């Protein structure tokens, strides 16, 4: 079967105002009635029923999502502690074993390009300085002092656990991951949106408590405090 690609955006939930050539005055009773009818219409939208067997639905979802290995993601990534933080726009292209991730914003002085394939990982910063390692997460830590679990995020972004690490998880009423504890991180899947044939996360919060004396994150300011990563996906482009 030949390849296909589609671009999906969350459906807009508002109506643009109509242009008017002449002033139009609405009496208060009429305006109030129109407003109440509008609110009533918004609240009577049918709610999606829960599935009968969330665990069985989850197993089917997992088998459907695991082969998904080609995408482009547009979104925003933020990271914070109680003392400091940063945010950046995210452009993530994956084609099977190759990942190209662009982070644009205050992190790294403006722009970082991370690349990983079978030969290893590489990071190029805003000053064109190149770092190389076997791990994207370790490269980011070396270049910026911030650590993001990019290897785990490769699965979590699809609403899946990493298959190579122990985990505990809970499901929502529709057989999707609701919470996940893995690789020392607590992951909450706050919102899903359907993109084509797939229902994928659009808002993921990831937190970790950094114990006193843990130097693995490269910044002494991380000791004995919470580290939070927030991912908001604004658009997917999926290609099979």
Order of alpha helices (4+ residues) and beta strands (2+ residues): beta-alpha-alpha-beta-beta-beta-beta-beta-beta-alpha-alpha-beta-beta-beta-beta-beta
